[in-house]
Amino acid sequence: MKLYEYQGKELLRQKGILVPKGVVLEEEDQLEKALDSIKGPPWVVKAQVHAGGRGKAGGIAVARDKEELKEALRKILRQRIKTAQTGQKEIFVKKVLLEEYTPHVKEYYIGITMDRSKALPVLLFSTMGGMEIEEVAKESPKAISKVMVDPLLGLMPYKARELVYGLSHMPPFELFPQLERLFSRLYELYWDMDLTLLEINPLCVTEKGELIALDAKLSMDENALFRHKNIKDEEEKDPLEAEAQAYGLNYIKMEGDVGVMVNGAGLAMATMDIIKLAGREPANFLDVGGGASQAMVKKGFEIIMKDPNVKMIFVNIFGGILRCDVLARGMLQALEGISLGVPLIVRLEGTNVEPGREILQNSEIRFLVAQDLEDAIALIRLSGEKRG
C-alpha cells in the first residue's frame, strides 16, 4: 500500500527526522486558514498522488507571492496529471500539500527496500539527490553506495558508516554524525512499520547545516495493516479494482482488450503469457481464488464487462477441490441475466474435466471450449481476427 507524501512525512516527523512544516488542502477556500501556520513567501504546492516525476508533470509549484500561490493551487488541485510512472493513465489530484519553502545547499538521496535476490533489506545512499535513482544508477553508478542489513542485528553503526564511505565523493565530515543517526532512525521506521519501500529524494542540507527530508515516498506491506490501525488506507484504486476487492476478488486493470478470469495467481500469469502468444494483450488480471463461489464468479464477469476495452473473455480454470463439472454449472448460473456481447473462450482442466466441458457445450450460452492451451491460443487469435 502506497502512502501519500504527507502521510510519510508524518511518520518521519514521529521518528525525530526534520521535514518542512506543511498543511494538506482539499479545497481552495482552506488556503487562508492554512497561511496562519505556514510561513512565507515563498511556499511550495505539491500534488498528493502516488507517482514520481510530479515536478515535470506540473504537479509541484513554488509560489513567491500570494497571487502566485492562489494560481498554483487552482492549477494543481482538482486537475489530472500524467507522469512517466503513470503510463497513459492520468491521476486526479484530490489533495495538495502546502509547505514552507526550505532553502538548501546540497541534495542527497536515500532509499531502503528489499533485495529479493539476497532476501535482505538494502540501504541506498547517493550524493546525486533530486534525480531519478534509476538514471543515476545508469549514468553514474559510483555515485550510489549500498549496504545489506541483517534483520536479526538491525543496522549496526559500522554499516551506517560503510554506507557513507562507499561513495566516490563523500559528504563533508561534519555531516557524518547526523547521517549515522538518520540512517538508524530510517531503518527503524522501515522495520517497525512493515515498509516495502522508504525513499527520500531529495534529502537536503539546509543553510544551517541540518538534514531535512523534502520528499518522502513510503510503501507498506498490505498484509501487515492489521498491526498499524492508525494508518489510513488512501491508496488510489481504480473503481473496478475497489469493487473487486469488496467481493474478495484479486483484480488489476490493464491496457489490453482480452478479459481474463482464472483461479490461481500463477495460472493468471501463465494465462497472460498465452494471450500475448496469441498476439493480444490482457485487459485485466482477475483471480477468483481456489474456492470461488457462484456469487464471486458472477461478480467477476460483471466487473470484466464494465471495462469498455474488453473485446473477448478468456476463462482459464484448473479444477482441483472444486471439480470442473461443479464449476461449469456455477458458471452457467452466474451468467444468467448477463449480456456478454463478446466471444467467451473457456479452457477447463483437472478433476471431472470431460463432464464440465460437456455441460458448457450443451448449454444455451455460447462458449468456445478450448481442449488445451494450444487450442486456447488458436481460438483467441481466431476470435480476434473475426472481430477485426
Sequence and secondary structure as in RCSB ss.txt:
>XXXX:A:sequence
MKLYEYQGKELLRQKGILVPKGVVLEEEDQLEKALDSIKGPPWVVKAQVHAGGRGKAGGIAVARDKEELKEALRK
ILRQRIKTAQTGQKEIFVKKVLLEEYTPHVKEYYIGITMDRSKALPVLLFSTMGGMEIEEVAKESPKAISKVMVD
PLLGLMPYKARELVYGLSHMPPFELFPQLERLFSRLYELYWDMDLTLLEINPLCVTEKGELIALDAKLSMDENAL
FRHKNIKDEEEKDPLEAEAQAYGLNYIKMEGDVGVMVNGAGLAMATMDIIKLAGREPANFLDVGGGASQAMVKKG
FEIIMKDPNVKMIFVNIFGGILRCDVLARGMLQALEGISLGVPLIVRLEGTNVEPGREILQNSEIRFLVAQDLED
AIALIRLSGEKRG
>XXXX:A:secstr
 B  HHHHHHHHHHTT     EEEESSGGGHHHHTTTS  SSEEEEE  S S TTTTT EEEESSHHHHHHHHHH
HTT EE  TTTTT  EE   EEEEE   EEEEEEEEEEEETTTTEEEEEEES TTS HHHHHHH GGGEEEEE  
TTT   HHHHHHHHHTSSS   GGGHHHHHHHHHHHHHHHHHTTEEEEEEEEEEEETTS EEES  EEEE GGGG
GG TTS       HHHHHHHHTT EEEE SSSEEEEESSHHHHHHHHHHHHHTT  BSEEEE  TT  HHHHHHH
HHHHHTSTT  EEEEEEEESSS HHHHHHHHHHHHTT    S EEEEEEETTHHHHHHHHHTSSS  EEESSHHH
HHHHHHHHHHHH 
